[in-house]
Amino acid sequence: MKVLLNGGVARRGMKILPERFGDRISLRQITPDEDAETVAANMAWAEFMISIEYGAELPPAPNLKVLQLPVAGLDKVDVNAVPASAAICNVYEHEVAIAEYTFNGMLEWVVGLARRNTEFKTGDWSGTPSMGGQTRGELSGMTIGCLGYGNIGRAIARRALAFDMKVMALTQNPRPLQPEPHFLGGYGDLAKLLEEADFLVICCPLSEQTRGIISKEQLAAMKSSAVVINVARGHIADEDALYAALKDGVIGGAVLDTWYQYPSADNPTIRPSRRPYHELDNVLMTPHISGWSEGQQLRRWAKTGDNIEALLTGGELINVIRPADS
């Protein structure tokens, strides 16, 4: 079978896939410096394509049977541009890493290990009981609100329950889900979740329904000590409203991993927002790395390989976003 790798995924795929499939597949890759004629030839050749991106500017792919996204999101795919004869599939497998990142953020907020380490190394003994230090909180007994209860939300909930936290969750389609949270509702129950949450974890897909769903009004309804954790997409929380709420102390803080602006070849050092989030002391911020673990990569390539195997043997594809029009 003819497998085409496009973009940065090629480096890993060109090593992993031959180890699993040997000469059962033929591999080619598209690189950024490829000339148009070579790209067109490779697209016409491909039966199985692995790519984060797919747009109308790409040459025709008349033999394509599967477009495999090595990620969960469709952000960079024009579904209408993908040949109707090709199924579109994705992968998840990032929920373990994102759940661990979320807990790292919450524990840092409550325990403050990194901050206390930095302070103590300067000789600052504040916080110790022998000096009358102020006590800290505990995650146990706190309420975590998951805006979204898919793979990521449920992975977070499993860990939260183990920490004896109260779990509230919202999903677009409320139904029995495991683990069972203390409260499960639809997006229409957002006010209830915001009122009670000590930590609001944004882990839902970005859609027309969720874009800007966390706005000035919603932030004002939260506890003044509440912390927003965004591991989904930046634009689910209104950029200006979130900044203002953090700057003005409307909420306690934020742990932000997903953003409003991203680097490009023309601007590799762009700030992640029009607003100076980096100047705020109550914000922990990272460059969209919450899901980027070695385990995630190995699991994703394994699932990608499973779909190659399915196409080779006539088996069932997994994680089909759009089936082929047969």
C-alpha positions as CSV (number, residue, x, y, z in Angstrom):
1,M,0.0,0.0,0.0
2,K,1.2,3.5,-0.8
3,V,1.5,5.7,2.3
4,L,2.2,9.5,2.0
5,L,3.4,11.5,5.0
6,N,3.0,15.2,4.9
7,G,4.7,17.8,7.1
8,G,6.4,17.4,10.5
9,V,4.9,13.9,11.1
10,A,7.1,12.5,8.4
11,R,10.2,12.4,10.5
12,R,8.7,10.1,13.1
13,G,6.6,8.1,10.6
14,M,9.4,7.3,8.3
15,K,11.1,5.5,11.2
16,I,8.1,3.9,13.0
17,L,6.0,2.6,10.1
18,P,8.7,0.5,8.4
19,E,9.5,-1.2,11.7
20,R,5.9,-2.4,11.8
21,F,5.0,-3.0,8.2
22,G,8.3,-3.7,6.4
23,D,7.8,-4.0,2.7
24,R,4.0,-4.3,3.0
25,I,3.8,-0.6,2.5
26,S,5.7,2.0,0.3
27,L,6.5,5.3,1.9
28,R,6.9,8.8,0.6
29,Q,6.9,12.2,2.2
30,I,6.1,15.8,1.3
31,T,8.5,18.3,2.6
32,P,8.1,22.1,2.7
33,D,10.8,22.7,0.0
34,E,9.2,20.2,-2.4
35,D,8.5,21.6,-5.9
36,A,4.9,21.6,-7.1
37,E,5.4,18.9,-9.7
38,T,6.7,16.4,-7.1
39,V,3.9,17.3,-4.7
40,A,1.4,16.6,-7.4
41,A,3.0,13.3,-8.3
42,N,3.0,12.2,-4.7
43,M,-0.6,13.2,-4.1
44,A,-1.7,11.3,-7.2
45,W,0.3,8.3,-6.0
46,A,-1.1,8.1,-2.4
47,E,-3.6,5.6,-1.1
48,F,-3.2,6.4,2.6
49,M,-2.1,9.9,3.6
50,I,-1.0,11.0,7.1
51,S,-1.3,14.8,7.6
52,I,-2.4,17.4,10.1
53,E,-3.4,19.7,7.2
54,Y,-5.5,19.3,4.1
55,G,-6.7,22.2,2.0
56,A,-8.2,23.0,-1.4
57,E,-4.7,24.2,-2.6
58,L,-3.4,20.6,-2.6
59,P,-3.3,18.8,-5.9
60,P,-5.8,16.1,-6.7
61,A,-5.5,12.7,-4.9
62,P,-7.7,10.4,-7.1
63,N,-6.4,7.2,-5.4
64,L,-6.7,8.3,-1.8
65,K,-8.7,5.9,0.4
66,V,-7.9,7.3,3.9
67,L,-6.8,10.7,5.2
68,Q,-5.4,9.9,8.6
69,L,-5.0,12.8,11.0
70,P,-2.2,12.1,13.6
71,V,-4.1,14.5,15.9
72,A,-7.6,14.8,17.3
73,G,-8.6,18.2,15.9
74,L,-9.8,19.1,12.4
75,D,-8.6,22.7,12.7
76,K,-6.4,22.6,9.7
77,V,-8.5,20.3,7.4
78,D,-11.0,21.5,4.8
79,V,-13.2,18.4,4.9
80,N,-14.8,19.4,1.6
81,A,-11.4,19.4,-0.1
82,V,-10.7,15.8,0.8
83,P,-11.9,13.4,-1.9
84,A,-15.3,11.9,-1.2
85,S,-13.9,8.5,-1.9
86,A,-11.5,8.8,1.1
87,A,-12.5,8.2,4.8
88,I,-11.2,10.8,7.3
89,C,-9.9,9.4,10.6
90,N,-8.2,10.9,13.6
91,V,-6.5,9.8,16.8
92,Y,-6.8,10.8,20.5
93,E,-4.4,9.2,23.0
94,H,-3.5,12.6,24.5
95,E,-5.9,12.3,27.4
96,V,-3.3,10.8,29.8
97,A,-0.7,13.5,29.2
98,I,-3.3,16.3,29.4
99,A,-4.9,15.0,32.6
100,E,-1.4,14.8,34.2
101,Y,-0.7,18.4,33.0
102,T,-4.0,19.5,34.5
103,F,-3.1,18.0,37.9
104,N,0.4,19.5,37.7
105,G,-1.3,22.9,37.3
106,M,-3.8,22.4,40.1
107,L,-1.2,21.0,42.5
108,E,1.2,23.9,41.7
109,W,-1.6,26.3,42.4
110,V,-2.5,24.7,45.8
111,V,0.8,23.3,47.0
112,G,3.2,25.7,45.1
113,L,6.2,23.3,45.0
114,A,8.1,25.1,42.2
115,R,7.4,28.6,43.7
116,R,8.3,27.4,47.3
117,N,11.5,25.8,46.0
118,T,12.6,29.0,44.3
119,E,11.8,31.1,47.4
120,F,13.4,28.6,49.8
121,K,16.6,28.5,47.8
122,T,17.0,32.3,48.5
123,G,16.7,31.6,52.2
124,D,13.0,32.4,52.6
125,W,11.5,30.2,55.3
126,S,8.0,31.7,55.0
127,G,5.2,29.2,55.1
128,T,6.8,26.8,57.6
129,P,4.7,26.2,60.7
130,S,7.7,26.8,63.0
131,M,7.6,30.4,61.7
132,G,3.9,30.8,62.0
133,G,3.4,30.3,58.3
134,Q,0.0,30.4,56.6
135,T,-1.6,27.1,55.9
136,R,-2.3,26.0,52.3
137,G,-5.3,24.4,50.8
138,E,-5.8,20.8,49.6
139,L,-7.3,19.5,46.4
140,S,-9.3,17.0,48.5
141,G,-12.8,18.5,48.9
142,M,-12.4,21.1,46.1
143,T,-14.7,21.1,43.1
144,I,-13.4,20.6,39.6
145,G,-15.7,21.6,36.7
146,C,-14.9,20.0,33.4
147,L,-16.3,21.9,30.4
148,G,-16.3,18.9,28.1
149,Y,-16.6,15.3,29.1
150,G,-14.9,13.4,26.3
151,N,-11.7,11.4,26.5
152,I,-9.8,14.2,28.2
153,G,-12.6,15.2,30.6
154,R,-13.1,11.7,31.8
155,A,-9.3,11.1,32.2
156,I,-9.2,14.2,34.4
157,A,-12.3,13.1,36.3
158,R,-10.8,9.6,37.1
159,R,-7.8,11.3,38.7
160,A,-9.9,14.0,40.5
161,L,-12.1,11.3,42.1
162,A,-8.9,9.6,43.4
163,F,-8.0,12.9,45.0
164,D,-11.4,13.0,46.7
165,M,-12.5,16.1,44.7
166,K,-16.1,16.8,43.7
167,V,-16.4,16.4,39.9
168,M,-18.9,18.4,37.9
169,A,-19.0,18.0,34.1
170,L,-20.8,19.4,31.1
171,T,-21.1,17.7,27.7
172,Q,-23.0,18.6,24.5
173,N,-24.9,15.3,24.7
174,P,-25.5,14.3,28.4
175,R,-25.8,10.5,28.8
176,P,-24.4,7.9,31.2
177,L,-20.6,8.2,31.1
178,Q,-17.9,6.6,33.2
179,P,-16.5,7.6,35.6
180,E,-19.8,9.0,36.8
181,P,-19.3,12.6,38.0
182,H,-21.2,14.1,41.0
183,F,-23.0,16.3,38.5
184,L,-23.3,15.8,34.7
185,G,-25.3,18.3,32.6
186,G,-25.4,20.0,29.2
187,Y,-24.0,23.3,28.2
188,G,-27.2,24.9,29.4
189,D,-26.1,24.1,32.9
190,L,-22.9,26.2,32.6
191,A,-24.1,28.7,35.3
192,K,-24.4,25.9,37.9
193,L,-20.9,24.6,37.2
194,L,-19.3,28.1,37.2
195,E,-20.9,28.9,40.5
196,E,-19.4,25.9,42.3
197,A,-16.1,25.2,40.6
198,D,-12.8,25.9,42.3
199,F,-11.1,24.9,39.0
200,L,-12.7,25.2,35.6
201,V,-11.0,22.9,33.1
202,I,-11.8,23.8,29.5
203,C,-11.5,20.5,27.6
204,C,-14.3,20.6,25.0
205,P,-13.9,21.0,21.2
206,L,-13.9,24.4,19.7
207,S,-17.1,24.9,17.7
208,E,-19.6,27.7,16.9
209,Q,-21.4,26.7,20.1
210,T,-18.3,26.8,22.3
211,R,-16.4,29.7,20.8
212,G,-16.3,32.5,23.4
213,I,-18.6,30.5,25.7
214,I,-16.5,31.7,28.7
215,S,-17.1,35.4,28.4
216,K,-17.1,38.4,30.8
217,E,-20.5,37.4,32.2
218,Q,-19.4,33.8,32.9
219,L,-16.2,34.8,34.5
220,A,-18.0,37.3,36.8
221,A,-20.2,34.4,37.9
222,M,-17.3,32.4,39.2
223,K,-15.7,32.4,42.7
224,S,-13.2,35.1,43.1
225,S,-10.7,32.4,44.0
226,A,-11.5,30.2,41.0
227,V,-8.8,29.1,38.5
228,V,-9.4,28.6,34.8
229,I,-7.4,25.8,33.1
230,N,-7.5,25.8,29.3
231,V,-6.2,22.7,27.6
232,A,-8.6,22.8,24.7
233,R,-8.5,25.8,22.4
234,G,-7.8,29.4,23.3
235,H,-10.9,30.9,21.7
236,I,-13.3,29.0,23.9
237,A,-12.5,31.7,26.5
238,D,-12.9,35.2,25.3
239,E,-9.4,36.6,24.9
240,D,-10.1,40.1,26.2
241,A,-12.6,39.1,28.9
242,L,-10.3,36.5,30.4
243,Y,-7.3,38.9,30.5
244,A,-9.4,41.5,32.2
245,A,-10.8,39.1,34.8
246,L,-7.3,38.0,35.7
247,K,-5.9,41.5,35.7
248,D,-8.7,42.9,37.8
249,G,-8.9,40.0,40.3
250,V,-12.4,38.8,39.2
251,I,-11.1,35.3,39.4
252,G,-8.0,33.9,41.2
253,G,-5.9,32.8,38.3
254,A,-5.4,30.7,35.3
255,V,-3.3,27.8,33.9
256,L,-3.2,28.4,30.1
257,D,-1.7,26.0,27.5
258,T,-3.8,27.0,24.4
259,W,-3.7,30.4,22.8
260,Y,-5.0,33.0,20.4
261,Q,-1.9,33.4,18.3
262,Y,0.7,30.9,17.2
263,P,4.1,31.2,15.6
264,S,4.7,30.9,11.9
265,A,7.8,30.9,9.7
266,D,7.4,34.7,9.3
267,N,6.9,35.3,13.0
268,P,8.4,32.5,15.1
269,T,8.5,34.5,18.4
270,I,5.0,35.9,18.3
271,R,3.3,36.5,21.7
272,P,0.5,34.0,22.3
273,S,-2.1,36.8,22.7
274,R,-2.8,40.4,21.9
275,R,-3.0,40.9,25.6
276,P,0.0,40.8,27.9
277,Y,-0.9,37.6,29.8
278,H,2.8,37.1,30.4
279,E,2.9,40.1,32.7
280,L,0.3,38.7,35.1
281,D,1.5,37.0,38.3
282,N,-1.6,34.9,38.6
283,V,-1.1,33.1,35.3
284,L,0.9,29.9,34.7
285,M,1.4,29.7,30.9
286,T,2.9,27.1,28.6
287,P,3.3,26.8,24.8
288,H,0.6,24.2,24.0
289,I,2.5,21.3,25.3
290,S,-0.1,19.7,27.6
291,G,-0.6,16.6,25.4
292,W,2.9,16.3,24.0
293,S,4.3,13.3,25.7
294,E,6.3,10.3,24.4
295,G,3.5,8.0,25.5
296,Q,1.0,10.0,23.5
297,Q,3.2,9.7,20.3
298,L,3.7,6.0,20.6
299,R,-0.1,5.4,21.2
300,R,-1.0,7.7,18.3
301,W,1.3,5.9,15.9
302,A,0.0,2.6,17.0
303,K,-3.6,3.7,16.3
304,T,-2.5,5.1,12.9
305,G,-0.8,1.8,12.2
306,D,-4.0,0.0,13.1
307,N,-5.8,1.9,10.3
308,I,-3.1,1.0,7.8
309,E,-3.5,-2.6,8.8
310,A,-7.3,-2.3,8.4
311,L,-6.9,-1.0,4.9
312,L,-4.4,-3.7,4.0
313,T,-6.6,-6.5,5.3
314,G,-10.1,-5.2,4.7
315,G,-10.8,-4.6,8.4
316,E,-12.8,-1.9,10.1
317,L,-11.2,1.6,10.3
318,I,-11.2,3.2,13.8
319,N,-12.0,6.8,14.8
320,V,-13.8,7.6,11.5
321,I,-14.8,11.2,11.4
322,R,-16.2,11.0,7.9
323,P,-16.7,7.7,6.1
324,A,-15.8,7.2,2.5
325,D,-18.5,7.8,-0.1
326,S,-18.7,4.3,-1.6
